[in-house]
Amino acid sequence: MKHDKDWSSLAEQLRRLAAENAAALPPADLEARVMRAVNSAATRPPQRNLFRARAAATVFVVAIAAVLLVIGPAIPRGGQGPNRVQPFIQIPYVAPPAPYERLAVVRRRMPVAALIAAGFKVQAPDAGSILDAEILVGQDGRPLALRPISGTNVTRRRLQP
């Protein structure tokens, strides 16, 4: 049988290799060198690695901040012209959101008459016109504030005492 011959040949070669390697011993000082390396690693203070990690994290955060300062804000803030972003105007008689409350911004087309009825002063040529606005909505669905998107000027109306 050919397979039996291959296995017996392989077994014989492995026995010969084991006999050759049995005579070869590791260097006498190998154990001492390994123990010194293990002991030096065990006695090294771990704060050095922690300090390096903190330093690397600090450098990373500073680099990200520098890049963001150079790039600038993605949304223009204030200023003049058609790209001017107005702040949100709080809706009268609505309680402000709680600090833990999730907020969402939705876009809606609002009738100017509804804004006037809600207590806003709207400078529009026609009270029957429509205004594009972003509305800040609380997690319970109640509108909290609005921001006009189009060029119409909207402000809160002062209440008469």
PyMOL commands that set and color helices and strands:
alter all, ss='L'
color gray80, all
select helices_A, chain A and resi 2-23+30-43+47-71+112-117
alter helices_A, ss='H'
color red, helices_A
select strands_A, chain A and resi 89-90+103-111+120-123+130-138+143-148+153-156
alter strands_A, ss='S'
color yellow, strands_A
deselect
rebuild
show_as cartoon
